[in-house]
Amino acid sequence: MDNKPAITAVNDIASSPEEVWKVLTDFARYAEWHPALRFIDVPAEILPGTQLQAQLTLGTENDGEYIFTVVDHDAPRRLAWEGGIPDVLMGLHSFVLEPHDGGTRFTESEEFTGTAAVESVEPARAQMEEGSASYVRALKKRVESGQ
């Protein structure tokens, strides 16, 4: 079994990477489109090392406040943050935007590490994969609606 389980969702969005990037990085407005995540007290500038405070509401024992640290911010191609409990369960959440057929191929992925990674992710894999897919669909709908 993989020591670094990952959850990935891919979708094509009929907008440019720049338009997708604007919505993806407008952290103050996540609650308007993302079904489970909102950011609190968003800093004015987001760079590698920036900490983002978030509220996760999934209706599970994982609900709560989290701190994510931005580890990659390469507009409009890649964004990544990480968070969790070091050495126990950490998630590296990345977003890749690639030009594709006049729009954007959007890939969201989260790779888990730590001593509890496999036993935490594998039993919930199907639910986590559906959650990621629903978030990507929500982003697609938001971007394509032009809001």
One Martini backbone bead per residue (centre of mass of N, CA, C, O) as a GRO file, in nm:
protein
  147
    1MET     BB    1   0.099   0.034   0.018
    2ASP     BB    2   0.077   0.360   0.013
    3ASN     BB    3   0.243   0.617   0.204
    4LYS     BB    4   0.108   0.840  -0.019
    5PRO     BB    5  -0.180   0.926  -0.034
    6ALA     BB    6  -0.418   1.022  -0.299
    7ILE     BB    7  -0.625   1.293  -0.419
    8THR     BB    8  -0.802   1.333  -0.740
    9ALA     BB    9  -0.912   1.610  -0.957
   10VAL     BB   10  -1.062   1.658  -1.288
   11ASN     BB   11  -1.123   1.956  -1.499
   12ASP     BB   12  -1.289   2.134  -1.745
   13ILE     BB   13  -1.261   2.486  -1.820
   14ALA     BB   14  -1.436   2.761  -1.991
   15SER     BB   15  -1.151   2.912  -1.915
   16SER     BB   16  -0.899   3.079  -1.830
   17PRO     BB   17  -0.646   3.060  -1.612
   18GLU     BB   18  -0.686   3.352  -1.508
   19GLU     BB   19  -0.987   3.318  -1.426
   20VAL     BB   20  -0.949   3.083  -1.235
   21TRP     BB   21  -0.740   3.215  -1.048
   22LYS     BB   22  -0.919   3.441  -0.935
   23VAL     BB   23  -1.106   3.244  -0.781
   24LEU     BB   24  -0.900   3.060  -0.630
   25THR     BB   25  -0.755   3.339  -0.487
   26ASP     BB   26  -1.039   3.432  -0.353
   27PHE     BB   27  -1.063   3.367  -0.032
   28ALA     BB   28  -1.299   3.560   0.072
   29ARG     BB   29  -1.514   3.390  -0.146
   30TYR     BB   30  -1.549   3.080  -0.095
   31ALA     BB   31  -1.835   3.066   0.049
   32GLU     BB   32  -1.993   3.120  -0.233
   33TRP     BB   33  -1.889   2.810  -0.361
   34HIS     BB   34  -1.780   2.642  -0.138
   35PRO     BB   35  -1.919   2.374   0.047
   36ALA     BB   36  -1.665   2.362   0.304
   37LEU     BB   37  -1.493   2.643   0.260
   38ARG     BB   38  -1.342   2.896   0.470
   39PHE     BB   39  -1.194   3.206   0.511
   40ILE     BB   40  -0.998   3.384   0.761
   41ASP     BB   41  -0.844   3.658   0.756
   42VAL     BB   42  -0.725   3.759   0.484
   43PRO     BB   43  -0.456   3.831   0.337
   44ALA     BB   44  -0.344   4.059   0.105
   45GLU     BB   45  -0.092   3.863   0.070
   46ILE     BB   46   0.011   3.583  -0.139
   47LEU     BB   47   0.270   3.366  -0.030
   48PRO     BB   48   0.515   3.196   0.043
   49GLY     BB   49   0.431   3.135   0.396
   50THR     BB   50   0.150   3.184   0.410
   51GLN     BB   51  -0.119   3.202   0.634
   52LEU     BB   52  -0.426   3.011   0.649
   53GLN     BB   53  -0.746   3.049   0.772
   54ALA     BB   54  -0.983   2.777   0.829
   55GLN     BB   55  -1.314   2.648   0.760
   56LEU     BB   56  -1.446   2.323   0.812
   57THR     BB   57  -1.760   2.176   0.655
   58LEU     BB   58  -1.866   1.828   0.637
   59GLY     BB   59  -2.008   1.658   0.875
   60THR     BB   60  -1.755   1.577   1.053
   61GLU     BB   61  -1.476   1.516   1.255
   62ASN     BB   62  -1.310   1.734   1.059
   63ASP     BB   63  -1.423   1.967   1.170
   64GLY     BB   64  -1.283   2.302   1.153
   65GLU     BB   65  -0.989   2.458   1.228
   66TYR     BB   66  -0.728   2.576   1.004
   67ILE     BB   67  -0.381   2.572   0.904
   68PHE     BB   68  -0.230   2.708   0.616
   69THR     BB   69   0.059   2.673   0.404
   70VAL     BB   70   0.211   2.832   0.163
   71VAL     BB   71   0.431   2.670  -0.098
   72ASP     BB   72   0.276   2.766  -0.372
   73HIS     BB   73   0.292   3.061  -0.613
   74ASP     BB   74   0.208   3.037  -0.969
   75ALA     BB   75   0.098   3.254  -1.165
   76PRO     BB   76  -0.161   3.065  -1.332
   77ARG     BB   77  -0.058   2.746  -1.240
   78ARG     BB   78   0.017   2.732  -0.911
   79LEU     BB   79  -0.113   2.587  -0.604
   80ALA     BB   80  -0.001   2.549  -0.253
   81TRP     BB   81  -0.082   2.365   0.049
   82GLU     BB   82  -0.031   2.305   0.406
   83GLY     BB   83  -0.144   2.060   0.660
   84GLY     BB   84  -0.146   1.967   1.011
   85ILE     BB   85   0.027   1.695   1.170
   86PRO     BB   86   0.327   1.645   1.231
   87ASP     BB   87   0.400   1.301   1.154
   88VAL     BB   88   0.091   1.213   1.129
   89LEU     BB   89  -0.095   1.442   0.945
   90MET     BB   90  -0.044   1.546   0.613
   91GLY     BB   91  -0.134   1.801   0.367
   92LEU     BB   92  -0.095   1.837   0.010
   93HIS     BB   93  -0.242   2.104  -0.164
   94SER     BB   94  -0.314   2.112  -0.516
   95PHE     BB   95  -0.307   2.341  -0.807
   96VAL     BB   96  -0.359   2.295  -1.161
   97LEU     BB   97  -0.309   2.508  -1.454
   98GLU     BB   98  -0.404   2.431  -1.795
   99PRO     BB   99  -0.403   2.472  -2.105
  100HIS     BB  100  -0.723   2.374  -2.282
  101ASP     BB  101  -0.913   2.405  -2.543
  102GLY     BB  102  -0.950   2.728  -2.459
  103GLY     BB  103  -0.891   2.656  -2.159
  104THR     BB  104  -0.898   2.456  -1.852
  105ARG     BB  105  -0.699   2.237  -1.677
  106PHE     BB  106  -0.806   2.107  -1.364
  107THR     BB  107  -0.600   2.019  -1.076
  108GLU     BB  108  -0.674   1.838  -0.785
  109SER     BB  109  -0.454   1.770  -0.497
  110GLU     BB  110  -0.392   1.524  -0.226
  111GLU     BB  111  -0.120   1.461  -0.012
  112PHE     BB  112  -0.035   1.212   0.225
  113THR     BB  113   0.130   1.220   0.547
  114GLY     BB  114   0.231   0.997   0.786
  115THR     BB  115   0.142   0.766   1.024
  116ALA     BB  116  -0.191   0.819   0.944
  117ALA     BB  117  -0.248   0.817   0.639
  118VAL     BB  118  -0.359   0.541   0.553
  119GLU     BB  119  -0.573   0.496   0.789
  120SER     BB  120  -0.731   0.768   0.710
  121VAL     BB  121  -0.781   0.746   0.392
  122GLU     BB  122  -0.876   0.466   0.287
  123PRO     BB  123  -1.166   0.446   0.428
  124ALA     BB  124  -1.234   0.753   0.278
  125ARG     BB  125  -1.181   0.771  -0.029
  126ALA     BB  126  -1.456   0.795  -0.176
  127GLN     BB  127  -1.548   1.049  -0.024
  128MET     BB  128  -1.302   1.226  -0.099
  129GLU     BB  129  -1.332   1.211  -0.406
  130GLU     BB  130  -1.615   1.340  -0.415
  131GLY     BB  131  -1.538   1.602  -0.278
  132SER     BB  132  -1.332   1.699  -0.487
  133ALA     BB  133  -1.522   1.691  -0.730
  134SER     BB  134  -1.726   1.899  -0.612
  135TYR     BB  135  -1.528   2.137  -0.594
  136VAL     BB  136  -1.458   2.150  -0.894
  137ARG     BB  137  -1.748   2.196  -0.991
  138ALA     BB  138  -1.788   2.462  -0.833
  139LEU     BB  139  -1.566   2.616  -0.973
  140LYS     BB  140  -1.667   2.588  -1.260
  141LYS     BB  141  -1.938   2.727  -1.215
  142ARG     BB  142  -1.827   2.997  -1.116
  143VAL     BB  143  -1.651   3.072  -1.357
  144GLU     BB  144  -1.868   3.027  -1.592
  145SER     BB  145  -2.069   3.254  -1.466
  146GLY     BB  146  -1.895   3.528  -1.395
  147GLN     BB  147  -1.884   3.606  -1.068
   0.00000   0.00000   0.00000
